[in-house]
Structure formats: C-alpha cells, structure tokens
C-alpha cells in the first residue's frame, strides 16, 4: 500500500493536530508542504479539494478532509499495533470526541478569529468580534480547567484525539489570551502537552515559521525569540 499523502503547512494548528496524531499512532506520511500563497500551487490544490482547506489526506487518489476524520481514518487503516487515539468503548469514545470538538470549536476557532483580526489591513479587525473571541477563550479555559481536575489528559490517563486537538489550539491561544493564574490544572496540563514527545516534535518543526504567526509577540521566548 502506498504511503498516505498529507498536504500541510507546519504553522497551521489544524495540520499540527494531524501531525501529532500521526506520531502517536506510528503512521508514516508522505508530507507535502503547501504554499497557498502561490497561485499555481493553490489552483492545483483546489483541483484536489475545492474547499481549499488544509490539511488534506490523499489515500490512493481519494481525498480525505477535516482533521478529526483524517485522524480517525489513520487509526482505522494505518495505526501501529496497539496504538490508538479513540478508545473502542463507545461511551469513552463519545467523551473523547466531545472534547475534541470542544477544543476545535471553542479554543481553536476563537484563536483563529484573533489571528484573522491581526491580518486585516488596519491590523485591528472587528473590535466586537475580537472581544467575543477573547471572552470565548476565557470561558473555555475555565471549563477545561474544571475538566482537568484529577486527570492527566483531557479524558483520563490516556493521551487521545482530544489532546491532539488541544495541543496546537492552546499553544497559539495563550499567545493571545494568557491562562489566568487561577487555572492551575489547565496550566499544568499545557506544560504536559508541550513536554509530550509527539507534540514537542511538531512544535519544533514549526519553529522556523513562527516569525510569520501574527500573534508571535505572545509566544514564549523558548519558542520564538525575535532577537535570535
């Protein structure tokens, strides 16, 4: 069987989610760096996937989109023996899928809204939308902190799909809205995420690109030093 192809960019939080999952699952991918700023590359990518969103997995000519679906597909068809991110037990799997959706909708989405605001020509964007995104992140932080009380990872002792979603979303989100001091469980969790071998590898691979992240001023110096 041919190695699955992943069209991606290392700076993208969505792509990072899939790359972290592939590492945990022990899946080899043929990664293809995608430059959507190049008109020729963008046109070729649109021919593959008219929605024009990355990452995109290609398996024997068939496109597979959306991060959670890509990850579930990789687990079903390519995971190393004993490797998993979605548990077999239906109730446990439902909890994992819920927190995966939560991190995508209520952490990654508002983070991306703040990024989009900085990319506006006036560098200000819609002040009302920006305030709403910040408020959503603070509410999400509170719920995550509560969920993490007594848990190592988002749904228990095992690193799952939910943690793959949380890692890049939180990495970028805290650059815009730092974690409140009161959220000790969440702060400790973020530290564990960043120390996880597969998360650390993906973050390290993205380092050369952090200078292009609109919120780079909020990144910790160990990840991005503007003087370096």
N, C-alpha and C positions, 0 to 999 in steps of 0.2 A: 504494500500500500504506500502511495506517495505521502510525503510529509505534508501536513496541512499548511497552507499559506496564510499568514496573518499580515494584512495591510494595517499599518500602525504608525504612530509617532510617539517617541519616548516621553514627550512633555505632556501628552494627553492623559488626564486622570482616568478616562474610560479605557484607554489602551493599557494603562498601568494595571488596572483591575484584572484584565485578562492575562497579562504577563505574570502577575503574581500567582494567579490560579494555575497557569501552565507550569510554573515552577513547583508548586505544591503537588500537583498531580503527576509530575515527572513526564510531561509531554514535550516532545521536541517540536518546534515550529520553524517553518521557513519564513522568517520575518522580512517584510518588505517595507522599508521606510517610505512613508507617503508625504509628499510635499504638495499640499493643496493650494499653495500659493503659485505653483507652476501651472499655467493654463493647459499645457499638454497633459501633464500628469492628472490634473483634475478631470479633464474630459475623458481620459482613459478609465479613471476610477468611476466616474458617473455611468459609463457604459456597463461596468460591472454591477454598480449599486446606485440606482438613480436617487436614492435618499441622500447620498453624498455625505454619509456619516461613517466615521471610523470609531473603533476597529471593525474590520470585516474579515471573516474567516472564509477561505475558499477550500472546499474539500472535493477533490476530483471534479472540479469545474462548477460545483454548486456553491453559491454564496450563502453564508450564514451570518446574519447580523444580530445586533443587540448583545450587550456584554453578558448578561445572565444566561441567555440562551446559548451563546458561544461556550461559556464555561460548563454548562450542563451537558452540552454536546461532547465536549472534550472528555468529561468524566465518563460518559456512556460509551465512548468509542476508542479512547486513546489513553486513559489513565493507567499508570503503572499498577501492578498488583497491590492491592491493599490501600491504594491512595484514593481519597475521596474528599469532597467539599460539601456535598449534600448527603445527609445520612439516609439510610434505607428506611428507617422508621418513619411512617407518614406524619405523625404529629411533630416529631423533631424536625423533619424536612420542612414542614409548614412554618415553624418558628424561624428556621434559617432563611427561608425565602422572604418572610416578613421583614426581618432586619436587613436583608439585602435591599429590598425595595425601600425601606425607610432611609437607608444611607444614600441611595441613589436620588430619591425624591426630595429629602429634607436636609441633606448635607451637601451632596454634590451639585444639585440643581441651584440652590441659592449661591453656592460658591461660584458657579459658572455665571450667574447673573451679575455678581460683583466683578468678575473678570470682564464680562461684556461691557459693563458700565465704563471701566477704565479704557476700553478700546474705542469708545466714542470719540469723535473728533475734538470735542471740547474737554475730554478727559473727566467729565462729570457725570454724563449719562442722566438718567431719570432719577432724581433725588428720592422720589417717593418709592420707586421700585428698589433702589439701593437700601433704603431704610427698612423696607419689608424683608429683603433678603437677610439683612443683619439680624432682624428680630427672629426670623425663622431659624437661623443658625443657633441663636441663644436658646430658643425653646428646644431645639433638637439636642443641643449639648446637655440640657437638664434631663431629658428623657434617656439619653444614652448613659449618663452618669448613674441614674437610678437603675437602669437595666444591668449595669456592670457591677453593682454591689454584690460581692461574693462570687463573682465569675472571673475567670482568667480571660476568656474570649467572649464575644458578644452573646453566644447562646450556651456557653458552658466551658468545659475543659478542652474541647477540640476546636482547632482553627478551621473555619468554614467559609463558604461563599460569602456570608455576611461580613466577615473580616476582610475578605478581598475587596469588597465594596467600601468598607470603612477606611481602609488604609490611605488610598490616594485622596479620597474625599476630605478626610480630616487633615491630611498633610497640607493641602492647599487652603482649606477653610480657615485654619488657625492663623494663616498668614494675614487674613483679613480681619478676623474676629478672634482674638486670643481666648483661650479657655479661661473662664472665671476661676479664681483661686479656690472657691468653694467646691469645685468639681474634682475632688481628689481621685475618685475611682476612674473617671474619664482620663485625667492626666496620666495616671499610671498605665492605663490601657494604651494610650497613644505612645508612650515610651516603649511598651512591649511590642507594639506594632512595628515601630521603627527599628527595633532590635531583631525582629524576625528575619531569618536569613533570606527568604524569598522577597520580602518587602524591601529589605536593605539593598539587595541586588538591583531591583528595579529602580529605586531612588538613585542609586549610584550611577546607573546607566543614563539617567536623565540629567545629571549634573551639568554637562556641557550646554544644556538647553535652558537652564533656569534663568539665564540672563534675558530670555525672551518672555518670561512669565510676567504678566502685568502687575501682579502682586508681590514681586520679588523682594521689595523692601521689607516685607513682613516675614520672610523666611529666616530661620535661624542661621547664624553665620557659619555653622558647621556644614550647612548645605549650600549656602550661597554667600560669598564674600565679594562685594562689589570692588574691593581694592585688590583682589587677587589677580 
